[in-house]
């Protein structure tokens, strides 16, 4: 009788502070601005759709319009087809990851929280202002994709559409020793 052995995969999360130079700061701020605009515009589209359907039910005693789907892939399609190229063509050159962090992470999380707590008085998610903590999540794509560790002693990280290597505040010894790969 053969015995099966199964290996357990351990997923460990690490967070490192970045030390970007002036050009890198400008690029990162542009990516954060793009992510905030994507979040706010998609939120505005969803709010308008909810209000329209509620008005139709109240006034017309029935629905003509359909609810927009809140699935991340549908939010991505809405952003790419309706909003991004028609209203904000100047942000078409930003990396896709800047937008992906909005419609795959931030907005679905906000809508899920609202759906769970709206019976207790929570209001619909609000648009993000300029003072909101700017964040962008970069996802690794392919074997040579970015973000990835770089530099002589792997003391920095390369990010998409950010010039040069962004230095890390601490050396990622744990990542280097274990042979880990940055996923996002």
C-alpha positions as CSV (number, residue, x, y, z in Angstrom):
1,X,0.0,0.0,0.0
2,X,1.4,3.3,-1.1
3,X,1.2,6.3,1.3
4,X,0.6,9.7,0.0
5,X,2.7,12.6,1.3
6,X,1.4,16.1,1.0
7,X,3.4,19.2,1.4
8,X,2.0,22.1,3.2
9,X,2.5,25.5,1.6
10,X,3.1,28.3,4.0
11,X,2.2,31.7,2.9
12,X,4.0,34.5,4.9
13,X,3.3,38.2,4.4
14,X,6.0,40.8,4.8
15,X,5.7,44.5,4.6
16,X,8.6,46.8,3.8
17,X,8.9,50.6,3.7
18,X,10.1,52.2,0.5
19,X,12.7,54.9,0.1
20,X,11.9,56.4,-3.3
21,X,13.8,59.3,-4.9
22,X,12.0,62.4,-6.2
23,X,11.2,61.0,-9.7
24,X,9.9,57.8,-8.2
25,X,7.8,59.7,-5.7
26,X,6.2,61.6,-8.6
27,X,5.4,58.3,-10.5
28,X,4.0,56.7,-7.3
29,X,1.8,59.7,-6.6
30,X,0.5,59.5,-10.2
31,X,-0.4,55.9,-9.7
32,X,-2.1,56.6,-6.4
33,X,-4.1,59.4,-8.0
34,X,-5.1,57.1,-10.9
35,X,-6.3,54.5,-8.4
36,X,-8.3,57.1,-6.4
37,X,-10.0,58.4,-9.5
38,X,-10.9,54.9,-10.6
39,X,-12.3,54.1,-7.2
40,X,-14.4,57.3,-7.1
41,X,-15.7,57.0,-10.6
42,X,-16.8,53.4,-10.3
43,X,-18.4,54.2,-7.0
44,X,-20.2,57.1,-8.6
45,X,-21.5,54.9,-11.4
46,X,-22.7,52.3,-8.9
47,X,-24.4,54.9,-6.8
48,X,-26.1,56.4,-9.9
49,X,-27.3,52.9,-10.9
50,X,-28.7,52.1,-7.5
51,X,-30.6,55.4,-7.4
52,X,-31.9,55.0,-10.9
53,X,-33.3,51.5,-10.1
54,X,-34.8,52.6,-6.8
55,X,-36.5,55.6,-8.6
56,X,-37.9,53.3,-11.3
57,X,-39.3,50.9,-8.7
58,X,-40.9,53.8,-6.7
59,X,-42.3,55.9,-9.6
60,X,-42.9,53.3,-12.3
61,X,-43.9,50.4,-10.0
62,X,-41.3,48.3,-11.8
63,X,-37.8,48.1,-13.1
64,X,-36.6,49.0,-16.5
65,X,-32.9,49.2,-15.7
66,X,-30.8,46.3,-14.3
67,X,-28.5,46.5,-11.3
68,X,-24.8,46.7,-12.2
69,X,-22.8,43.8,-11.1
70,X,-20.3,44.3,-8.3
71,X,-18.0,41.4,-9.3
72,X,-14.4,42.6,-9.8
73,X,-14.4,41.5,-13.5
74,X,-17.6,43.5,-14.2
75,X,-16.2,46.5,-12.4
76,X,-13.1,46.2,-14.6
77,X,-15.2,46.0,-17.7
78,X,-17.2,49.0,-16.6
79,X,-14.1,51.0,-16.0
80,X,-12.4,50.1,-19.3
81,X,-15.5,50.4,-21.5
82,X,-17.4,53.3,-20.0
83,X,-15.3,55.4,-17.8
84,X,-11.6,55.2,-18.5
85,X,-11.4,56.0,-22.2
86,X,-14.4,58.3,-22.5
87,X,-14.0,60.6,-19.5
88,X,-10.4,60.1,-18.3
89,X,-8.3,59.5,-21.4
90,X,-5.3,61.3,-19.7
91,X,-5.1,58.3,-17.3
92,X,-5.1,55.7,-20.0
93,X,-1.3,55.5,-19.8
94,X,-1.1,54.7,-16.1
95,X,-0.2,51.1,-15.3
96,X,-3.1,48.6,-15.1
97,X,-2.1,47.7,-11.6
98,X,-3.1,51.2,-10.4
99,X,-6.6,50.5,-11.5
100,X,-6.6,46.9,-10.6
101,X,-6.0,47.7,-6.9
102,X,-9.3,49.7,-7.0
103,X,-11.7,47.3,-8.7
104,X,-10.2,44.1,-7.4
105,X,-9.3,45.2,-3.8
106,X,-10.6,48.4,-2.5
107,X,-14.0,48.9,-4.0
108,X,-15.3,45.2,-3.6
109,X,-14.1,45.4,0.0
110,X,-16.0,48.6,0.7
111,X,-19.1,47.3,-1.0
112,X,-19.0,44.0,0.9
113,X,-18.6,45.8,4.2
114,X,-21.6,48.1,3.3
115,X,-23.7,45.1,2.3
116,X,-23.0,43.4,5.6
117,X,-23.6,46.4,7.8
118,X,-26.2,48.5,6.0
119,X,-28.9,47.1,8.3
120,X,-27.1,48.6,11.3
121,X,-27.1,52.1,9.8
122,X,-23.9,52.1,7.7
123,X,-24.2,54.4,4.7
124,X,-23.0,53.7,1.2
125,X,-19.2,54.0,0.8
126,X,-18.0,57.5,0.3
127,X,-15.6,58.7,-2.4
128,X,-11.9,58.9,-1.4
129,X,-10.6,62.4,-0.9
130,X,-7.1,63.8,-1.5
131,X,-6.2,63.2,2.2
132,X,-7.1,59.5,2.1
133,X,-4.1,57.3,2.6
134,X,-2.7,56.8,-1.0
135,X,-2.3,53.1,-1.7
136,X,-1.6,51.0,-4.8
137,X,-1.2,47.3,-5.0
138,X,1.1,46.0,-7.8
139,X,0.5,42.4,-8.9
140,X,3.2,40.1,-10.2
141,X,2.6,39.0,-13.8
142,X,4.6,36.2,-15.5
143,X,8.1,35.0,-14.8
144,X,9.8,38.4,-15.5
145,X,7.0,40.5,-14.1
146,X,7.2,43.3,-11.7
147,X,7.3,43.9,-8.7
148,X,10.5,41.9,-8.1
149,X,13.6,42.2,-5.9
150,X,16.5,43.9,-7.7
151,X,19.9,45.4,-7.1
152,X,23.3,44.2,-6.1
153,X,22.2,42.6,-2.8
154,X,18.5,42.7,-3.7
155,X,18.1,45.8,-1.5
156,X,15.5,47.3,-3.7
157,X,12.4,46.5,-5.7
158,X,11.4,47.2,-9.3
159,X,7.8,48.4,-9.8
160,X,5.9,48.8,-13.1
161,X,6.3,52.2,-14.7
162,X,8.4,53.6,-11.9
163,X,11.9,54.7,-13.0
164,X,14.8,52.8,-11.6
165,X,14.9,50.6,-8.5
166,X,13.1,51.8,-5.4
167,X,15.2,51.1,-2.3
168,X,13.8,49.3,0.6
169,X,14.1,50.6,4.2
170,X,15.3,47.2,5.4
171,X,17.1,44.4,3.6
172,X,14.6,41.6,2.7
173,X,16.8,38.9,4.2
174,X,13.9,36.6,5.0
175,X,12.7,36.8,1.4
176,X,16.1,36.2,-0.1
177,X,17.1,33.3,2.2
178,X,13.8,31.5,1.6
179,X,13.8,32.0,-2.2
180,X,10.4,33.6,-1.9
181,X,8.7,35.5,-4.8
182,X,6.9,38.7,-4.4
183,X,3.2,38.1,-5.4
184,X,2.0,41.7,-4.8
